[in-house]
Amino acid sequence: MMKSRFLAYSCAVKGVDAVAADSDRSFPKHTHDQFGLGYIVRGAQQSASGVGSVEAQAGNVISVNPGEVHDGSPIGGGGRAWRMVYLDPHLVWAAGLDVSEHLQGQIEFQRPVIGDPRLLGKTAALFDAVTSPHTFDVAMPMEELLLSILPHMAEVTVPKVKGRLNITRALQRINDDPASSLSLEDLAHLTGGSRFQVLRAFTMTTGLSPHAYLMQKRLQLSRRLMRAGRPLAEVALEAGFADQSHMSRLFLRTFGFTP
């Protein structure tokens, strides 16, 4: 019997938690009071769900609704590994109202297992955002990912674009002070749209999500400060990064080299 490993994470955003697990244990029927959204990393499992017995294998996105009775048993030898993000219901319901203009009642995840590589990528990115050691500015990337995932998970009607939302004020806000902490809610207030409308319009206009655009502006600011001879630790904080290592990681990912 393999040794089970469970690693629990607390997110800087209230009402969000995560778990990384690797186990060959079978779990009895139980429920959670949060939405669960994650993916299978290795192996496969069979579980009860609100739509009956389902099987999930490596690369599948898995989900559970608050109060939904489920269990879990590995298929084959070697157990299975999975990653899960748990979200308080009000966070998912609020995102559902942002995405859909005609949402009736409380939102529910419709399919407990989904095989979709693009959705897998978004779900893995959500887990990475929630569990990042750099807790500074977690809210915006988490909001962006949840809003982009939700239409694939639940019955929501995404409204057709009726003219592009004017994001001039949102762009100006980021350009004027990229180092400050921002959320999609802040940008929504500036534009008069919903968080989902801001995300969609921003991406259509700039080719980047608001968070990606913000990170580019912070990198540009940090390079200007470096050219002025400022110490790297000071540059990182003044440009809005959590610390120097956070800035260095983004430099390496974006430019292929560290400062």
C-alpha atoms as one frame of an Amber mdcrd trajectory, in Angstrom:
protein
   0.000   0.000   0.000   1.369   3.380  -0.978   1.629   6.205   1.510  -1.034
   8.863   0.983   0.133  12.451   0.613  -2.137  15.445   1.112  -1.013  19.063
   0.969  -3.544  21.744   1.915  -3.236  25.372   0.821  -4.920  28.511   2.113
  -5.401  31.242  -0.462  -5.014  34.962   0.184  -8.548  35.333  -1.192 -11.077
  34.606   1.550 -13.251  31.582   0.850 -10.744  29.809  -1.402  -8.676  26.741
  -0.473  -6.834  24.040  -2.392  -5.550  20.498  -1.954  -2.877  18.480  -3.762
  -3.329  14.757  -3.121  -1.732  11.450  -4.087  -3.397   8.375  -2.603  -4.625
   4.836  -3.173  -7.280   5.182  -0.462 -11.002   4.818  -1.081 -13.186   7.495
   0.457 -16.755   6.908   1.692 -19.691   9.001   0.561 -19.488  12.562   1.838
 -20.242  16.170   0.892 -18.508  19.556   0.900 -20.008  22.963   1.614 -17.915
  24.502  -1.183 -17.669  24.091  -4.938 -14.771  21.837  -5.899 -12.935  22.229
  -9.207  -9.804  20.329 -10.128  -8.152  17.698 -12.298  -6.591  14.243 -12.221
  -2.798  14.333 -12.496  -2.054  10.598 -12.507  -4.023   7.372 -12.481  -7.812
   7.102 -12.520 -10.738   6.929 -10.137 -14.393   5.983  -9.956 -16.821   8.012
  -7.890 -20.474   8.599  -7.157 -21.905  11.947  -8.227 -25.169  13.773  -8.642
 -25.555  12.196 -12.102 -24.556   8.667 -11.090 -21.278   6.768 -11.097 -18.497
   8.383 -13.151 -14.882   7.599 -14.013 -12.068  10.124 -14.349  -8.556   9.594
 -15.649  -5.377  11.636 -15.920  -6.052  14.848 -17.822  -9.746  15.016 -16.926
 -11.266  18.031 -15.183 -13.362  17.044 -12.158 -15.913  19.024 -10.166 -18.383
  18.772  -7.305 -21.199  21.038  -6.122 -21.870  22.075  -2.524 -23.886  19.339
  -0.835 -23.402  16.858  -3.708 -22.889  13.346  -2.346 -19.766  11.725  -3.778
 -17.066   9.219  -2.913 -13.864   8.074  -4.597 -11.962   4.861  -5.289  -8.838
   4.330  -7.409  -9.068   2.292 -10.595  -6.210  -0.183 -10.978  -3.034  -0.272
  -8.947  -0.884   2.666  -7.978  -3.611   4.985  -6.751  -4.218   8.382  -8.310
  -3.110  11.969  -7.847  -5.319  15.009  -8.145  -5.490  18.741  -7.531  -8.590
  20.557  -6.272  -9.579  24.162  -5.680 -12.453  24.743  -3.254 -14.510  27.919
  -3.567 -17.187  29.267  -1.252 -20.569  29.274  -3.025 -20.981  33.047  -3.033
 -17.811  33.424  -5.144 -19.090  31.066  -7.845 -22.627  32.459  -7.777 -21.308
  36.020  -8.121 -19.143  34.951 -11.070 -22.183  33.286 -12.643 -24.162  36.521
 -12.417 -21.254  38.329 -14.073 -21.062  35.851 -16.942 -24.780  35.480 -17.663
 -27.408  38.179 -18.040 -30.222  35.648 -17.614 -29.094  33.435 -14.744 -32.062
  31.971 -12.901 -31.429  30.725  -9.379 -28.159  29.373  -8.052 -25.535  28.067
 -10.431 -24.417  24.416 -10.471 -21.609  22.548 -12.175 -23.334  20.258 -14.676
 -20.681  17.641 -15.488 -18.551  15.990 -12.782 -15.950  14.826 -15.330 -14.872
  16.687 -18.481 -12.181  15.741 -20.998 -11.142  19.045 -22.557  -7.444  20.008
 -22.925  -8.145  23.758 -22.986 -10.325  23.567 -19.895  -7.648  21.431 -18.232
  -5.092  24.170 -18.914  -7.325  26.836 -17.384  -8.110  24.665 -14.357  -4.424
  23.898 -13.775  -3.659  27.619 -14.068  -6.375  28.347 -11.489  -4.792  25.865
  -9.079  -1.362  27.425  -9.669  -2.732  30.930  -9.047  -4.462  29.898  -5.835
  -1.410  28.040  -4.480   1.260  30.504  -5.615   3.754  31.378  -2.864   3.422
  34.963  -4.042   0.083  35.860  -2.474   0.291  39.468  -3.661  -2.358  40.267
  -6.279  -3.876  36.787  -6.378  -7.430  38.100  -6.770  -7.251  39.307 -10.377
  -5.783  36.177 -12.039  -8.111  33.993  -9.960 -11.153  36.026 -11.027 -10.092
  35.946 -14.678  -9.659  32.185 -14.697 -12.895  31.466 -12.842 -14.866  33.700
 -15.226 -13.327  31.981 -18.256 -13.905  28.477 -16.830 -17.494  28.928 -15.690
 -19.209  28.867 -19.117 -17.723  25.383 -19.655 -18.928  24.069 -16.299 -22.463
  25.358 -15.888 -25.551  26.312 -17.853 -24.989  30.016 -18.276 -25.914  32.092
 -21.295 -22.996  34.252 -22.355 -24.472  37.402 -23.928 -23.533  38.301 -27.474
 -21.233  41.262 -27.867 -23.290  44.408 -28.488 -20.543  46.876 -29.172 -17.259
  46.746 -27.341 -17.080  48.007 -23.769 -14.987  51.168 -23.561 -11.988  50.212
 -21.450 -10.097  53.498 -21.865 -10.397  54.363 -18.174  -9.265  50.880 -17.147
  -6.215  51.096 -19.404  -5.408  54.564 -18.103  -5.712  53.368 -14.508  -3.156
  50.609 -15.096  -0.854  52.798 -17.187  -0.829  55.575 -14.581  -0.049  53.348
 -11.602   0.871  49.757 -12.525   2.403  49.121  -9.104  -0.880  49.440  -7.225
  -3.016  46.442  -6.338  -6.046  46.030  -8.613  -8.913  43.594  -9.021 -11.321
  42.999 -11.882 -13.987  44.537  -9.668 -11.968  47.779  -9.566 -11.760  47.847
 -13.366 -15.458  47.004 -13.672 -16.334  50.049 -11.562 -14.212  52.242 -13.825
 -15.830  51.014 -17.037 -19.401  50.516 -15.864 -19.388  46.885 -17.010 -19.280
  43.535 -15.234 -16.056  41.707 -14.458 -16.738  39.279 -17.315 -17.410  42.142
 -19.752 -14.161  43.827 -18.715 -12.207  40.590 -19.166 -13.670  39.965 -22.615
 -13.361  43.562 -23.859  -9.839  43.965 -22.479  -8.661  40.780 -24.175 -10.313
  41.725 -27.476  -8.798  45.225 -27.396  -5.254  44.546 -26.186  -4.741  40.846
 -26.883  -3.973  40.373 -23.180  -6.072  39.744 -20.103  -6.117  42.613 -17.575
  -3.720  40.743 -15.287  -1.299  39.924 -18.121  -1.392  43.570 -19.257  -0.764
  44.728 -15.677   2.252  42.411 -15.384   3.709  43.757 -18.642   3.388  47.318
 -17.359   5.088  46.335 -14.107   7.937  44.759 -16.046   8.325  47.929 -18.105
   8.383  50.034 -14.939  10.953  47.751 -13.323  13.255  48.003 -16.346  13.102
  51.802 -16.199  13.975  51.726 -12.503  16.877  49.339 -13.158  18.275  51.618
 -15.846  18.201  54.386 -13.245  20.529  52.285 -11.086  18.079  51.301  -8.359
  18.806  48.143  -6.299  16.829  45.111  -7.478  15.057  44.558  -4.159  13.799
  48.154  -4.182  12.836  47.903  -7.850  10.699  44.831  -7.210   8.695  46.458
  -4.439   8.329  49.817  -6.176   7.153  48.134  -9.388   4.427  46.241  -7.537
   5.931  42.757  -7.222   5.758  40.724  -4.025   9.558  40.569  -3.798  12.699
  40.252  -5.926  12.208  36.532  -6.592   8.682  37.183  -7.869  10.029  39.807
 -10.267  12.890  37.548 -11.374  10.543  34.652 -12.148   8.364  36.852 -14.334
  11.441  38.292 -16.074  12.684  34.796 -16.873   9.283  33.660 -18.125   8.797
  36.763 -20.290  12.271  37.630 -21.561  14.250  34.422 -21.053  16.687  35.978
 -18.588  16.713  37.282 -15.023  17.431  40.936 -14.104
